[in-house]
């Protein structure tokens, strides 16, 4: 596994849980700092807010309320590794370090957790996110990795709300609490694998006409470049399924390196709408818009 680059955004593929453990200590730490206003001779303390300072970048990351509590990236990594070790789970996947934000997209290596997709299969896993800049809470989501196209799929709350969010407010979040939250969540993901398999099966059976698929993408993706990239991944005029449409979006978000993390996150939310929303209702909404 490659070392975390201290100056640049880093993306590293990990082959096992031991390599996830090697990331501990390589993430930036953050500290609270007081904020002042006025002139240098008579500075005034900002009483209701504080600064969050990234020790690695040497920059003020954000301004937060006094109730905001930092959850350290390295604590998240430590808790994740301990939870995986406690459950005797080996994982593979991608570790993304954006300095003020980190993201682990990991899938379980054991084939007993695999799902069927009519091709090479889907690996079940978890996504773990944390931030210092308030862009994300400490968040755990169901994640999956489709082997034939190497698409990462952030399932999020699409399967019976299999998602856990720990906000950065209130009491301080000790390592023990982060670990127990992570371990409970991983068990929940494993126990929900059958529900995800049923969702995949239904999406592969649920057909949609090309014209409607095109209009749905146009509605969900207001930026032309994104629409064109997604539609280019679908054969024009073919009989589509919900699964085809969903995978076209996830293929784009997984493999286009130029997409910003915020754009990827927004598109993942929209991809889940394709996976679970009722097509008839979506078509009805489109017709209403046309007639207005």
Secondary structure, 3 states (H helix, E strand, C coil): CCCCCCCCCEEEEECCHHHHHCCCCCCCCEEEECCEECCHHHCEECCCEEEEEECCCCEEEEEEECCECCCCHHHHHHHHHHHHHHCCCCEEEEEEECCCEEEEEEEECCHHHCECCCCCCEEEEEEEEEECCCCCCEEEEEEEEECCCCEEEEEECCCCCCEEEECCECCCCCHHHHHHHHHHHHHHHHHCHHHHHHHHHHHHHCEECHHHHHHHHHHHCCCHHHHHHHHCCCCCCCCEEHHHHHHHHHHHHHHCCCCCHHHHHHHHHHHHHHHHCCHHHHHHHHHHHHHC
